[in-house]
Amino acid sequence: MKILDLSEQKCVPCEVGGKPLDAEEAAFYSKDVPEWHVAAGGGKISRAFRFKDFKGAMAFANKVAALAEEEGHHPDMIIKYGEADIELWTHAVGGLSVNDFILAAKIDKLV
């Protein structure tokens, strides 16, 4: 049986009050998105993407927005000149879920 990589999976709705991933589970999924940083405490993952100018950062942010809509899972984004900072966490569970790592893997493929 072939195991799909995270970028081939689909985000699924999480139940409010569900259990977030623990540190061991987050570490397991982090292996598939090595350029993403797990925050102290393990509640969020983030990555800064660099571009040559503001227009490049905005074009990327628009691609991320379209992907987020398709997946039904939305990141926090800060767009600066030549940079897009993305942070993922699952509000419904108050921390990380598999969806965060799925979306991170899909975002990585946009670059």
C-alpha positions as CSV (number, residue, x, y, z in Angstrom):
1,M,0.0,0.0,0.0
2,K,1.4,3.4,-1.0
3,I,1.4,6.1,1.6
4,L,0.5,9.5,0.1
5,D,2.9,12.3,0.9
6,L,1.3,15.3,2.7
7,S,1.0,17.4,-0.5
8,E,-1.3,14.6,-2.0
9,Q,-3.7,14.6,0.9
10,K,-6.7,16.8,1.5
11,C,-7.5,18.9,4.5
12,V,-10.5,17.7,6.5
13,P,-12.7,19.7,8.8
14,C,-11.7,19.6,12.5
15,E,-14.1,19.6,15.3
16,V,-14.1,22.5,17.7
17,G,-12.5,21.3,20.9
18,G,-10.6,18.5,19.3
19,K,-7.2,17.5,20.5
20,P,-4.2,19.2,18.9
21,L,-1.1,17.2,17.9
22,D,1.3,16.6,20.7
23,A,5.0,17.3,20.3
24,E,5.9,13.8,19.1
25,E,3.2,13.9,16.4
26,A,4.2,17.4,15.3
27,A,7.8,16.2,15.0
28,F,6.7,13.3,12.9
29,Y,4.8,15.5,10.4
30,S,7.5,18.2,10.5
31,K,9.9,15.8,8.7
32,D,7.8,16.3,5.5
33,V,8.1,20.1,5.7
34,P,11.6,20.7,6.9
35,E,11.8,24.4,6.1
36,W,8.8,25.1,8.4
37,H,9.6,26.1,12.0
38,V,7.6,24.7,14.8
39,A,7.0,27.4,17.4
40,A,8.1,27.0,21.0
41,G,5.3,25.1,22.7
42,G,4.4,23.4,19.4
43,G,1.2,25.3,18.7
44,K,2.0,26.8,15.3
45,I,4.3,26.3,12.3
46,S,5.7,29.1,10.2
47,R,7.9,29.8,7.3
48,A,9.2,33.0,5.6
49,F,9.3,33.0,1.8
50,R,11.6,35.4,0.0
51,F,11.0,37.2,-3.3
52,K,12.8,39.8,-5.4
53,D,10.1,42.4,-4.8
54,F,6.7,43.2,-3.4
55,K,4.9,42.1,-6.6
56,G,6.5,38.6,-6.3
57,A,5.4,38.3,-2.7
58,M,1.8,39.4,-3.5
59,A,1.6,37.0,-6.5
60,F,2.7,34.2,-4.1
61,A,0.2,35.3,-1.4
62,N,-2.6,35.2,-4.0
63,K,-1.7,31.6,-4.9
64,V,-1.6,30.7,-1.2
65,A,-5.0,32.3,-0.8
66,A,-6.5,30.3,-3.7
67,L,-5.0,27.1,-2.3
68,A,-6.3,27.8,1.2
69,E,-9.8,28.3,-0.2
70,E,-9.6,25.0,-2.1
71,E,-8.5,23.2,1.1
72,G,-10.8,25.1,3.5
73,H,-7.9,25.8,5.8
74,H,-6.5,29.3,6.0
75,P,-3.1,30.6,7.1
76,D,-2.2,33.8,8.7
77,M,0.0,35.8,6.3
78,I,2.1,38.9,6.5
79,I,3.2,40.4,3.2
80,K,6.3,42.7,3.1
81,Y,8.5,44.0,0.4
82,G,10.1,40.8,-1.0
83,E,8.8,38.5,1.8
84,A,5.7,36.5,2.6
85,D,5.5,35.2,6.2
86,I,3.1,32.4,6.7
87,E,1.9,30.9,10.0
88,L,-0.4,27.8,10.3
89,W,-2.4,26.5,13.2
90,T,-5.8,25.0,13.6
91,H,-8.1,27.4,15.4
92,A,-10.7,24.7,16.1
93,V,-8.3,22.6,18.1
94,G,-6.2,25.5,19.5
95,G,-2.9,24.2,18.1
96,L,-1.5,22.0,15.3
97,S,-3.5,19.5,13.3
98,V,-2.5,17.3,10.4
99,N,-4.2,19.9,8.2
100,D,-1.5,22.4,9.0
101,F,1.2,20.1,7.7
102,I,-0.8,19.2,4.6
103,L,-1.3,22.8,3.7
104,A,2.4,23.6,4.4
105,A,3.5,20.8,2.0
106,K,1.1,22.2,-0.6
107,I,2.3,25.7,-0.1
108,D,5.9,24.5,-0.6
109,K,5.0,23.2,-4.0
110,L,3.8,26.7,-5.1
111,V,7.4,28.1,-4.9
